[in-house]
Amino acid sequence: MPQLNPAPWFAILTFSWAIFLTILPTKVMAHTFPNEPTLQSTDTPKTQSWSWPW
């Protein structure tokens, strides 16, 4: 039964994980967003208190 021989499958598993851990993180980290987020100001707007007539 050839599927019980771990030699070729372990090599395939090792090489595929080596590709995943070397090539893919560089491609993911090189991704740039089309719209860069703008920084919001830390100033809180001054609000008027409501004066209820009752």
TORPA-4810 file (N, C-alpha, C, O; in nm, 3 decimals):
<nodes>
NODE_1_0.084_-0.117_0.000_0.000_0.000_0.000_0.089_0.124_0.000_0.148_0.157_0.103_M
NODE_2_0.100_0.194_-0.111_0.193_0.304_-0.122_0.152_0.428_-0.040_0.238_0.511_-0.009_P
NODE_3_0.024_0.443_-0.005_-0.015_0.561_0.069_0.037_0.559_0.213_0.033_0.661_0.282_Q
NODE_4_0.083_0.445_0.260_0.138_0.437_0.395_0.286_0.473_0.400_0.343_0.484_0.509_L
NODE_5_0.350_0.491_0.286_0.490_0.531_0.283_0.497_0.682_0.306_0.452_0.757_0.219_N
NODE_6_0.551_0.730_0.420_0.548_0.873_0.450_0.656_0.955_0.381_0.656_1.077_0.390_P
NODE_7_0.748_0.890_0.313_0.862_0.964_0.258_0.822_1.070_0.155_0.861_1.185_0.173_A
NODE_8_0.746_1.040_0.048_0.717_1.148_-0.047_0.619_1.250_0.009_0.628_1.369_-0.024_P
NODE_9_0.525_1.208_0.093_0.425_1.300_0.145_0.484_1.394_0.248_0.444_1.510_0.257_W
NODE_10_0.579_1.347_0.326_0.643_1.435_0.423_0.728_1.539_0.352_0.734_1.654_0.396_F
NODE_11_0.793_1.502_0.243_0.871_1.599_0.165_0.780_1.704_0.101_0.813_1.822_0.099_A
NODE_12_0.666_1.661_0.050_0.570_1.756_-0.008_0.518_1.850_0.099_0.508_1.971_0.077_I
NODE_13_0.486_1.796_0.215_0.439_1.879_0.326_0.546_1.979_0.369_0.514_2.095_0.394_L
NODE_14_0.668_1.936_0.378_0.777_2.025_0.420_0.801_2.136_0.318_0.816_2.252_0.356_T
NODE_15_0.805_2.101_0.191_0.829_2.203_0.088_0.712_2.301_0.076_0.733_2.420_0.055_F
NODE_16_0.591_2.250_0.090_0.478_2.342_0.081_0.476_2.438_0.199_0.444_2.556_0.181_S
NODE_17_0.508_2.392_0.319_0.515_2.483_0.433_0.631_2.579_0.420_0.621_2.693_0.465_W
NODE_18_0.740_2.536_0.361_0.853_2.627_0.338_0.813_2.739_0.242_0.851_2.854_0.260_A
NODE_19_0.736_2.704_0.141_0.687_2.807_0.047_0.590_2.900_0.118_0.597_3.022_0.101_I
NODE_20_0.500_2.844_0.197_0.403_2.926_0.268_0.470_3.021_0.366_0.424_3.134_0.383_F
NODE_21_0.575_2.978_0.430_0.640_3.060_0.532_0.743_3.156_0.477_0.787_3.246_0.549_L
NODE_22_0.784_3.142_0.352_0.884_3.234_0.296_0.827_3.329_0.193_0.859_3.448_0.195_T
NODE_23_0.743_3.281_0.103_0.696_3.365_-0.006_0.569_3.442_0.032_0.561_3.562_0.007_I
NODE_24_0.473_3.374_0.090_0.344_3.438_0.115_0.350_3.554_0.216_0.285_3.655_0.192_L
NODE_25_0.424_3.546_0.327_0.427_3.662_0.417_0.484_3.787_0.352_0.440_3.898_0.384_P
NODE_26_0.580_3.773_0.263_0.634_3.892_0.197_0.532_3.953_0.103_0.524_4.075_0.090_T
NODE_27_0.452_3.869_0.037_0.348_3.922_-0.051_0.236_3.988_0.029_0.181_4.090_-0.013_K
NODE_28_0.202_3.932_0.142_0.096_3.990_0.224_0.143_4.121_0.286_0.067_4.218_0.289_V
NODE_29_0.266_4.126_0.334_0.316_4.248_0.398_0.342_4.358_0.296_0.347_4.476_0.334_M
NODE_30_0.360_4.325_0.169_0.382_4.426_0.067_0.251_4.486_0.015_0.253_4.578_-0.067_A
NODE_31_0.139_4.434_0.063_0.009_4.484_0.017_-0.012_4.626_0.069_0.010_4.654_0.187_H
NODE_32_-0.056_4.714_-0.019_-0.087_4.851_0.022_-0.235_4.876_-0.001_-0.294_4.824_-0.095_T
NODE_33_-0.292_4.955_0.085_-0.433_4.987_0.074_-0.450_5.103_-0.023_-0.366_5.193_-0.026_F
NODE_34_-0.555_5.103_-0.103_-0.573_5.213_-0.199_-0.606_5.345_-0.131_-0.570_5.451_-0.182_P
NODE_35_-0.672_5.340_-0.018_-0.707_5.462_0.055_-0.642_5.458_0.192_-0.680_5.379_0.278_N
NODE_36_-0.543_5.542_0.211_-0.477_5.547_0.340_-0.570_5.614_0.441_-0.633_5.715_0.410_E
NODE_37_-0.579_5.560_0.561_-0.667_5.621_0.660_-0.610_5.756_0.707_-0.489_5.771_0.723_P
NODE_38_-0.698_5.851_0.728_-0.656_5.982_0.777_-0.666_5.984_0.928_-0.754_5.921_0.987_T
NODE_39_-0.577_6.056_0.989_-0.577_6.066_1.134_-0.685_6.163_1.179_-0.702_6.271_1.122_L
NODE_40_-0.757_6.124_1.280_-0.858_6.212_1.333_-0.797_6.294_1.445_-0.704_6.250_1.513_Q
NODE_41_-0.851_6.414_1.463_-0.797_6.499_1.569_-0.841_6.447_1.705_-0.947_6.385_1.719_S
NODE_42_-0.759_6.474_1.804_-0.791_6.428_1.939_-0.872_6.532_2.016_-0.910_6.508_2.131_T
NODE_43_-0.899_6.647_1.954_-0.979_6.749_2.020_-1.125_6.706_2.025_-1.181_6.663_1.924_D
NODE_44_-1.185_6.718_2.141_-1.327_6.685_2.152_-1.407_6.811_2.124_-1.375_6.918_2.177_T
NODE_45_-1.511_6.802_2.044_-1.590_6.921_2.015_-1.667_6.966_2.139_-1.716_6.885_2.217_P
NODE_46_-1.675_7.097_2.156_-1.746_7.151_2.270_-1.896_7.156_2.237_-1.937_7.220_2.140_K
NODE_47_-1.974_7.088_2.316_-2.118_7.081_2.291_-2.191_7.173_2.386_-2.147_7.196_2.498_T
NODE_48_-2.303_7.224_2.341_-2.388_7.309_2.424_-2.483_7.219_2.502_-2.534_7.119_2.450_Q
NODE_49_-2.508_7.255_2.627_-2.604_7.177_2.705_-2.745_7.219_2.667_-2.771_7.334_2.634_S
NODE_50_-2.834_7.125_2.673_-2.971_7.154_2.634_-3.044_7.220_2.750_-3.031_7.180_2.866_W
NODE_51_-3.119_7.320_2.718_-3.203_7.383_2.821_-3.348_7.347_2.794_-3.412_7.403_2.705_S
NODE_52_-3.397_7.255_2.873_-3.535_7.210_2.856_-3.628_7.312_2.920_-3.598_7.360_3.029_W
NODE_53_-3.739_7.349_2.857_-3.829_7.451_2.910_-3.916_7.403_3.026_-3.999_7.482_3.072_P
NODE_54_-3.904_7.288_3.074_-3.988_7.237_3.181_-3.903_7.205_3.295_-3.953_7.161_3.398_W
</nodes>
